[in-house]
Structure formats: C-alpha cells, structure tokens
Amino acid sequence: MKLGRWVAVGMLLGGLVGCGHSRLPTLPATHGHLSGVMDEYMEEGTNYLGADIGAAPAAEVAPGRAPSLFSDARRTLEGTPSEAEVRVAWMDLRSACSARLKAACDYLHANFKRPKPVDSIQVERGAYSRRPDTLAQVIVKCELGVDGRLRPCEVLEKGPLDSTEVILRGIAESKYSPSLLAGHPISMPHVVRFILDPTDGKLQAAQELLWRRARAVRFPQSPVAWSDLAEALAKKYPSVPEYLYVVRHMNELYPEYWWSANELAWSYVSEGRYAEALPLARRAQARVAFNPYVDETVAAALLGLGHCSEGLIEQRHAVESLPVDWPLPERERFQKTLRTYEEKCGAAVAPALHPP
C-alpha cells in the first residue's frame, strides 16, 4: 500500500495557483479565489512570473526598453547559448513581459516548458517507523538542475518521525526532465510536496481548514503552509477576520508573491485606502502579466486617486484579458465597471497601454 503521493508544485506557491481548482470557477466566488483560478486557467502562459519560491524577481524596466530586451533574448536563444546566456535571456524575457510587452509573454508561453518527473520515487507504507496513519505533508524546496536532479534541498515542512529523511533519500534518487526555454535546459527552483494522507483525500472542509491552520502554526516560515491556508479561506471563509491576517502575513513573509499583494491591495481599495493599495497592486502586476483581476485592482486604485486616464487603460486591459469562456456574470461585471469609470471620468476613449 502506498504511503503517500508526490505532488510537483514546481515554482508555484501551494494550491492558490497550483492545484485543486477546476479550470473555470463556480460563482459566486471571492475576488481572491477568482484571481487564483484565473492564474491556473492561464496555466503556463503567465504564472511563471508569479510565486516562484527562491527565484530572483524580474527586473523592472521601462516599457520602452522591453522590445530591445525581447529581441536580444530571442536572438540569443536562436543560437547555441551557454547556460549562463540562457539564464540572462530568461530574465530579460520575464522583464519584458512584466513591462506588458505581449509579444514577450506570448514567446514565453510558447517556448517555456515546465519540468516533468521521469523517475520519481514511491515510498511504501512502513518505510518509516511508526505512525503511518498520521496526516502530514513533507514539503521540500530544491534547485532542479539542467541534469534533471534536485539539489541542494531545504525542508519547508517536516513529516512525522523519520519520514522526512526517507523522502529526502527518495528525492535524491528521483530524475526529472529539466525546465526548457526554447529547447535549452535551464535550472529552476522546484518545490516537491509529498502527502502522507491516510484519509485518501476524504477530509471534510472544516477538518481540512483545521489541518491547514495547524500547519501554518507549526511551520510559520513555510510560504506553502500559509498559501494553502489562504486558499481555503479565500474559497470558503473570506469574511472571517483571520483571512486578512493570513493575507497580510503572506505579504510580509513573501513580498514577491503576487497573489497576497493583490488581495491585500483589493482589501485596501474596498476601504478607500487607494494610496496604500496602488504600490501593492503594481507589485503584483509586475509579477504576473495580464491577469484581469490584478489589472482590475490597479484600475480601482488609480480611479480612487483621481487618475482617470490611467485607470481607464487598466480596466480596458482587464476587460480585454478575460477569456471568452469565463463565466458570463463576471465578464458583465467587468464591463459594467468600465462603463461606470467612463461615465465618472467623462472619457469614453483611452489609448492602448503599450503596443503589442
């Protein structure tokens, strides 16, 4: 009987942008839940810009520099670059995409391939001593090299007794196909989640929430534990005071995580704290390109500060970025918000933010 199962979280932070959602959301749903589902919906299109644990953030560049960065990176990758040159091209492409150059985002979407397990290790029940009925997770952050091996590794969440050591030995023996950028291997941070679940995933929602709370308390420095807790609260219990505490803690623990920055900004918008909301929303926007729920937050903050033209641009981008099969009530809500802004600002036409 299997003790648990591998879940490759990769560069993603927990369940908010990694797993557990259907492809389209069920309404009603909160802004936080919808932004996370949208990021998953986009799959490999933009969410590599987001919650990568341990990876350097993309450099902020002026929009005018983005086309040249994109051209240089593409030229490099069309040749026979060294590993260091591939790394530079990766960072330049991320920076250009973060500067809202759609061509750079599209190139990454088409040419970045996530790693896949080739020879992962299955740990059998009884492979570690006692307590095989304990619900737990072992979460390990590693660097996945161009050779497909995970090393060095850091334990973010430990399992009971010697289960962590057993799983670390398994990780050391596992083999992946590495991340590829335009066919060139590139090393990346990678997180492996190993679930020790005697319930076989049959916990009730309240039981799972208690377990996620316990993990966050036991592992206060694990961004995965806090992300998992935030996901459960955003989906089921957004009105509890604990929710915003968890979001704030996530933002303090991992400032580069787009989701918590955007959700905290959205809460500030709802309170009329636009000056505090805008830098957080802009930070999120720099980490995940063309997520309509992030653009919506930026637009609301800008309009709240009286920056009508910029706010209209952002809300139009939000409307244009919504997938055609996204739930109709949400698409109508975005359109209604845009019309409200146009009426408020007295301007029905605004220029495009940046050329494609």
SVG drawing of the C-alpha trace seen along z (x, -y; Angstrom):
<svg xmlns="http://www.w3.org/2000/svg" viewBox="-24 -64 52 66">
<polyline fill="none" stroke="black" stroke-width="0.4" points="0.0,0.0 1.3,-3.4 2.2,-5.7 1.7,-8.9 2.0,-10.6 4.3,-13.1 2.9,-16.4 5.3,-18.5 4.4,-22.1 7.3,-23.4 7.7,-27.2 4.2,-27.6 3.2,-28.5 0.8,-26.0 -2.7,-25.4 -3.7,-29.0 -2.1,-28.8 -1.1,-25.2 -3.8,-22.6 -7.2,-21.9 -9.3,-24.2 -11.4,-23.3 -10.5,-25.1 -13.4,-27.5 -14.7,-28.9 -18.1,-28.3 -19.9,-31.5 -20.4,-33.2 -16.7,-33.4 -14.4,-35.9 -12.0,-38.2 -9.1,-36.3 -10.4,-32.9 -11.1,-34.1 -7.7,-35.7 -6.1,-32.4 -8.3,-30.3 -7.6,-32.8 -3.8,-32.2 -4.3,-28.5 -6.6,-28.9 -3.7,-30.7 -1.5,-27.6 1.9,-28.1 1.1,-31.4 2.0,-33.9 2.1,-32.3 5.8,-31.5 6.1,-35.3 4.4,-34.8 5.1,-32.8 8.4,-31.1 10.0,-30.4 13.6,-31.4 13.9,-32.7 15.1,-36.2 12.3,-38.6 12.2,-40.0 13.9,-43.4 11.7,-46.4 12.3,-48.0 10.7,-51.0 8.2,-49.9 10.4,-51.5 13.2,-49.1 11.1,-46.0 11.2,-45.5 15.0,-45.5 15.3,-43.1 12.9,-40.8 14.8,-40.9 18.1,-40.3 16.8,-37.4 15.2,-35.7 18.4,-36.2 20.4,-34.6 18.1,-31.6 18.1,-31.0 21.8,-30.3 23.8,-27.9 23.9,-29.8 25.7,-28.8 23.8,-28.0 24.6,-31.5 23.4,-33.1 20.1,-31.1 19.7,-32.5 20.2,-36.1 17.7,-35.5 15.2,-34.1 15.5,-37.2 15.2,-39.6 12.1,-37.9 10.5,-38.0 11.3,-41.7 9.9,-42.4 6.7,-40.5 6.4,-42.2 6.7,-45.5 3.4,-44.4 5.1,-43.6 2.6,-41.0 5.0,-39.5 7.4,-38.6 4.7,-37.0 3.5,-35.0 7.0,-33.9 7.4,-32.6 4.1,-30.9 5.1,-29.0 8.7,-28.3 8.9,-27.7 8.4,-24.0 8.0,-23.0 9.9,-20.1 8.3,-16.6 9.2,-13.6 11.0,-10.8 11.8,-8.5 10.2,-9.7 10.3,-7.5 7.3,-5.9 7.7,-5.4 5.8,-2.4 3.8,-2.3 6.1,-1.1 9.2,-2.6 9.5,-4.9 8.9,-3.9 5.5,-4.0 2.6,-6.4 1.7,-5.5 -1.8,-6.9 -0.7,-10.5 -2.0,-13.1 1.0,-15.3 3.0,-16.8 6.7,-16.9 7.5,-19.9 10.9,-20.4 12.4,-23.3 15.2,-22.4 17.1,-23.6 16.3,-21.5 19.4,-21.5 19.9,-21.1 20.8,-17.5 17.3,-16.8 18.5,-16.2 17.1,-18.0 19.8,-19.5 20.5,-21.2 17.3,-20.9 15.7,-22.7 12.9,-21.2 10.0,-23.7 7.7,-21.3 8.7,-18.1 6.7,-14.9 6.4,-12.7 9.5,-10.9 11.9,-9.8 9.5,-10.2 11.4,-13.3 14.7,-11.5 13.1,-8.7 11.6,-11.1 14.8,-13.2 16.6,-10.0 13.8,-9.4 14.2,-12.9 17.9,-12.5 17.3,-9.4 14.5,-10.9 15.0,-12.2 13.2,-14.9 13.3,-16.3 14.6,-19.8 12.9,-23.1 13.4,-24.1 13.5,-27.6 13.3,-27.4 14.7,-23.9 17.6,-24.9 17.7,-23.4 17.7,-25.9 17.9,-25.3 14.9,-26.5 13.7,-26.5 11.4,-23.5 9.2,-22.5 8.1,-18.9 5.1,-18.2 4.8,-14.7 1.4,-14.0 1.1,-11.4 -2.7,-11.0 -4.3,-8.0 -7.7,-9.7 -7.2,-9.3 -8.3,-12.9 -11.6,-12.4 -11.4,-15.2 -14.4,-17.4 -13.9,-21.1 -13.9,-22.1 -11.4,-19.3 -9.1,-20.4 -9.2,-24.0 -8.2,-22.9 -5.3,-20.9 -4.1,-23.8 -4.2,-26.1 -2.2,-23.6 0.4,-23.5 0.7,-27.3 1.2,-27.4 3.8,-24.5 5.7,-25.9 5.4,-29.7 8.1,-30.3 6.6,-28.0 5.0,-30.0 3.3,-26.9 1.6,-26.3 0.3,-29.9 -0.7,-29.8 -2.7,-26.6 -4.5,-28.2 -5.1,-31.4 -6.6,-29.3 -9.1,-27.6 -10.1,-30.9 -10.5,-32.7 -12.7,-29.9 -14.9,-29.1 -14.4,-31.7 -13.4,-35.1 -15.5,-37.0 -13.7,-35.8 -11.2,-38.3 -8.5,-35.7 -8.5,-35.9 -6.9,-39.3 -4.4,-38.5 -3.3,-35.5 -3.1,-37.6 -1.0,-40.3 1.3,-37.6 1.8,-36.1 2.7,-39.5 5.2,-40.1 6.7,-36.5 7.0,-36.5 6.7,-40.1 7.3,-38.9 4.1,-36.7 1.7,-38.4 -1.5,-36.9 -1.2,-38.1 0.0,-41.6 -3.0,-41.9 -5.5,-40.6 -4.2,-43.0 -4.4,-45.8 -8.0,-44.8 -8.9,-45.0 -7.4,-48.4 -9.4,-49.5 -12.6,-48.4 -11.7,-50.6 -10.9,-53.6 -7.1,-53.3 -6.1,-53.9 -2.6,-55.3 -1.7,-52.1 -3.4,-49.9 -1.6,-51.1 2.0,-50.1 0.9,-46.6 -1.2,-46.2 1.6,-47.4 3.9,-44.9 1.5,-42.1 1.1,-43.4 4.9,-43.2 4.9,-39.6 2.0,-38.2 1.2,-39.7 -2.3,-40.1 -4.3,-38.7 -7.6,-40.7 -8.1,-40.6 -4.8,-42.2 -5.4,-44.8 -8.8,-45.5 -7.2,-46.2 -4.7,-48.6 -7.6,-50.4 -9.7,-50.8 -6.7,-52.2 -5.9,-54.7 -9.5,-55.8 -9.7,-56.2 -6.7,-58.5 -8.3,-60.5 -6.0,-59.2 -8.8,-58.7 -6.9,-58.1 -4.5,-55.5 -7.4,-53.8 -9.5,-53.5 -6.5,-52.0 -6.1,-49.4 -9.8,-48.5 -9.9,-48.1 -7.0,-45.8 -8.8,-43.8 -11.9,-43.5 -9.8,-42.5 -7.9,-39.9 -10.9,-38.0 -11.2,-34.6 -14.3,-34.2 -15.4,-31.2 -15.1,-32.9 -18.4,-33.0 -20.7,-35.5 -21.7,-37.3 -18.0,-38.1 -17.5,-39.4 -20.6,-41.5 -19.3,-42.9 -16.0,-43.9 -17.9,-45.7 -20.2,-47.4 -17.3,-48.7 -15.6,-50.0 -18.8,-51.9 -19.0,-53.4 -15.4,-54.6 -16.1,-56.1 -19.1,-58.0 -17.2,-59.2 -14.2,-60.3 -16.2,-61.7 -13.9,-60.0 -15.0,-57.1 -11.7,-56.6 -8.3,-56.0 -5.1,-55.0 -3.7,-51.5 -1.3,-50.9 1.5,-49.6 1.7,-48.3 1.6,-44.5"/>
</svg>
